[in-house]
Amino acid sequence: MDPSGQYETGEVVTWANKLVLRNRLSEEGGRRTVELLVAPVGDIRYTLDGSEPREGTRYDRPVDIGDGEVLLRAFAAASGLEAKADFRFPARGKQGVQIDAVKPGRLVSRTGRKLDSRVRTFEGLKQAGETSVSFENVTLTVGQGAQAVQVMIGEIQVNAAFIEAILKTVLEQFVPTAPVSMTFRKAHFASGYDLKHFADKLGITLQPEDIEQ
């Protein structure tokens, strides 16, 4: 709407918020606990026995998960919105993370996962293109200092071809050796196998809090 009548108006567009569940694993004093977080806000319930989390225990403090392998299932709700997430934690002392090879998965990072060179950026896009990976919250940087272009993509899913098209256009303004980097906060994979293969190819060390399935 434009009450002033100065600008053209279009069709009404409805924007819907969504809930995002996160976890933070801590090990202090011989105990392992998991903090659950939901953004922007919501009530959380959880289970540790694999059952439906919608009917689980109300979350009000970090959850003690013991020393064994654990599947923590979480459910969040607020103002008619809902979200679910499964978080897997390996037994204490066991290396790596537990990833279901068949289920779709997401690689997440609250601060951003950076591919910090031209080689890593284009290798990451090559791997993403081969397995239909999509990204959210992407920042592309070409050049350095005052001679740089930065492109930011928000909370929409874009594929490797889309990102490569942007880079191709930007790189036309730079010498062939200009630095290139890419940072993303979320990558969506068709399977846990594709996620692990992507991380292995790019030398990304995975932690339990980096994976959503």
C-alpha positions in Angstrom: 0.0 0.0 0.0 1.1 3.6 -0.6 -1.3 6.0 1.1 0.6 9.0 -0.5 -0.2 7.9 -4.0 3.4 8.6 -5.1 4.4 5.1 -6.1 3.0 2.3 -8.1 1.6 -0.6 -6.1 1.5 -4.3 -7.0 -0.2 -7.5 -5.9 -0.2 -8.3 -2.2 2.6 -10.6 -1.2 2.4 -12.7 2.0 5.7 -13.3 3.8 5.8 -16.3 6.3 8.4 -16.6 9.0 10.0 -20.0 9.8 11.5 -21.5 12.9 15.1 -22.8 12.9 16.3 -25.3 15.6 20.0 -25.3 16.6 22.0 -27.1 19.2 25.2 -26.5 21.2 27.1 -29.4 22.8 29.2 -28.8 25.9 31.5 -31.0 27.9 32.4 -29.7 31.4 33.1 -31.5 34.6 32.8 -34.9 33.1 29.3 -34.2 31.8 28.0 -33.8 28.3 25.0 -31.4 27.9 23.2 -30.1 24.9 21.7 -26.6 24.7 18.7 -26.2 22.4 17.9 -23.0 20.6 15.2 -21.8 18.3 15.2 -18.7 16.2 13.5 -16.3 16.3 11.5 -17.6 19.3 9.4 -20.6 20.3 8.7 -23.4 22.8 10.9 -26.5 22.5 10.2 -30.1 23.3 12.6 -33.1 22.9 13.0 -36.8 23.3 16.1 -39.0 23.7 14.4 -42.4 22.9 13.6 -41.8 19.3 9.9 -41.1 19.9 7.9 -38.2 18.5 9.3 -35.0 20.0 6.0 -33.1 19.7 4.9 -35.0 22.8 8.3 -35.0 24.5 9.8 -33.2 27.5 9.5 -29.4 27.6 12.9 -27.9 27.2 13.9 -25.5 30.0 17.6 -26.2 30.6 20.5 -27.9 28.9 19.9 -31.6 28.4 22.3 -34.2 30.0 23.0 -36.8 27.3 25.5 -39.0 29.1 28.5 -40.7 27.4 26.9 -43.0 24.9 25.7 -42.4 21.3 22.5 -40.3 21.4 19.7 -39.3 19.0 18.1 -36.1 20.4 14.8 -35.2 18.5 13.5 -31.7 18.9 10.2 -29.9 18.1 9.6 -26.2 18.3 6.3 -24.2 18.0 5.4 -20.5 18.0 2.3 -18.6 16.7 1.2 -21.5 14.5 4.7 -22.2 13.1 6.4 -25.6 13.7 9.9 -27.1 13.2 11.5 -30.4 13.8 15.2 -31.5 13.8 17.1 -34.6 14.7 20.6 -34.2 16.3 22.9 -37.1 16.5 25.9 -37.3 18.9 28.5 -40.0 18.8 29.7 -41.7 22.0 32.2 -39.8 24.1 35.7 -40.2 22.6 34.4 -41.5 19.3 35.8 -39.5 16.3 33.6 -37.9 13.7 29.8 -37.4 13.7 27.0 -39.8 13.0 25.4 -39.1 9.6 22.5 -41.0 8.1 23.7 -41.7 4.5 20.2 -41.9 3.1 18.3 -39.0 4.7 18.6 -35.4 3.3 20.9 -33.3 5.4 22.0 -29.7 6.0 25.5 -28.3 6.7 25.0 -25.3 9.0 27.2 -22.7 10.6 26.0 -19.7 12.6 29.1 -17.7 11.8 29.5 -18.9 8.2 31.5 -21.6 6.5 34.3 -20.0 4.4 35.8 -21.4 1.2 38.8 -19.1 1.5 40.5 -19.2 -1.9 39.7 -19.3 -5.6 40.5 -23.0 -5.9 38.4 -24.0 -2.9 35.5 -21.8 -4.0 35.3 -23.2 -7.5 35.9 -26.8 -6.3 33.1 -26.3 -3.8 30.8 -25.1 -6.6 31.9 -28.0 -8.8 31.0 -30.5 -6.1 27.7 -28.7 -5.4 26.7 -28.7 -9.0 27.4 -32.4 -9.4 25.0 -33.3 -6.5 22.4 -30.5 -6.8 23.4 -28.8 -3.5 21.8 -25.4 -2.7 23.1 -22.7 -0.4 21.6 -20.0 1.8 23.1 -16.8 3.3 26.0 -16.7 0.8 28.7 -13.9 0.6 30.9 -13.8 -2.5 34.1 -11.7 -2.4 36.2 -10.9 -5.4 39.4 -8.9 -5.1 40.7 -7.3 -2.0 40.8 -4.1 0.0 39.4 -1.1 -1.9 39.6 -3.0 -5.1 36.9 -5.6 -4.2 33.3 -6.5 -5.0 31.1 -8.3 -2.4 27.8 -9.9 -3.3 25.4 -11.1 -0.5 22.5 -13.5 -0.9 20.1 -13.8 2.0 17.8 -16.6 3.2 16.9 -17.9 -0.2 18.2 -21.2 -1.7 20.4 -20.8 -4.7 22.3 -23.5 -6.6 25.9 -23.6 -7.9 24.9 -22.5 -11.4 23.3 -19.3 -10.0 26.4 -18.5 -8.0 28.8 -19.3 -10.8 26.8 -16.9 -13.1 27.3 -14.1 -10.6 31.0 -14.8 -10.3 31.4 -14.9 -14.1 30.0 -11.4 -14.4 32.0 -10.0 -11.5 35.3 -11.6 -12.6 35.0 -9.8 -16.0 36.1 -6.7 -14.1 39.3 -8.3 -12.6 42.6 -9.7 -13.6 42.6 -13.6 -13.9 44.5 -13.9 -10.6 42.1 -11.9 -8.4 41.3 -13.5 -5.1 37.9 -15.2 -4.8 36.2 -16.5 -1.6 32.7 -17.7 -0.7 31.0 -17.9 2.7 27.7 -19.7 3.4 25.7 -20.4 6.5 23.6 -23.3 5.2 24.0 -25.9 2.5 21.2 -28.4 1.6 22.0 -31.9 0.4 19.8 -34.6 -1.0 21.5 -37.2 1.2 23.9 -37.6 4.1 26.3 -39.3 1.8 26.5 -36.2 -0.5 27.0 -34.0 2.6 29.9 -36.1 3.9 31.5 -36.4 0.4 31.3 -32.6 0.0 33.0 -32.1 3.4 35.7 -34.7 2.7 36.5 -33.2 -0.7 36.9 -29.7 0.7 38.7 -30.7 3.9 35.8 -29.5 6.2 36.0 -31.1 9.7 32.5 -31.8 10.8 31.1 -31.5 14.4 27.7 -32.7 15.6 26.3 -29.2 15.8 27.2 -28.7 12.0 24.7 -31.3 10.8 20.9 -31.2 10.6 19.0 -34.3 9.4 
